[in-house]
Amino acid sequence: MLCVLAFQYPKAGNGVRVTSIVLASVQILFGLSATGQGMPLGILWLGAAIAVIVPLSQGSAGQWFRRHQANGVPPHHR
């Protein structure tokens, strides 16, 4: 599901960012559960979810996702 949301990022608003953070948080719970049950791939899911949450939680990410609300025009990418 996070992969589907990632394709929406260029045209998405802040709701997609928040939804991604929530889904990655759920993925952390599943990763911890899998790791606790002795499944070595659980650590991979845990790490991937953390790698999603950390940058999306930054203030600059919030500003980027709210860019359309500020002036209605997407920023120029250089």
Helices and strands as residue ranges (DSSP letters): H 2-6, G 9-11, H 14-36, H 42-56, H 59-65, H 67-71
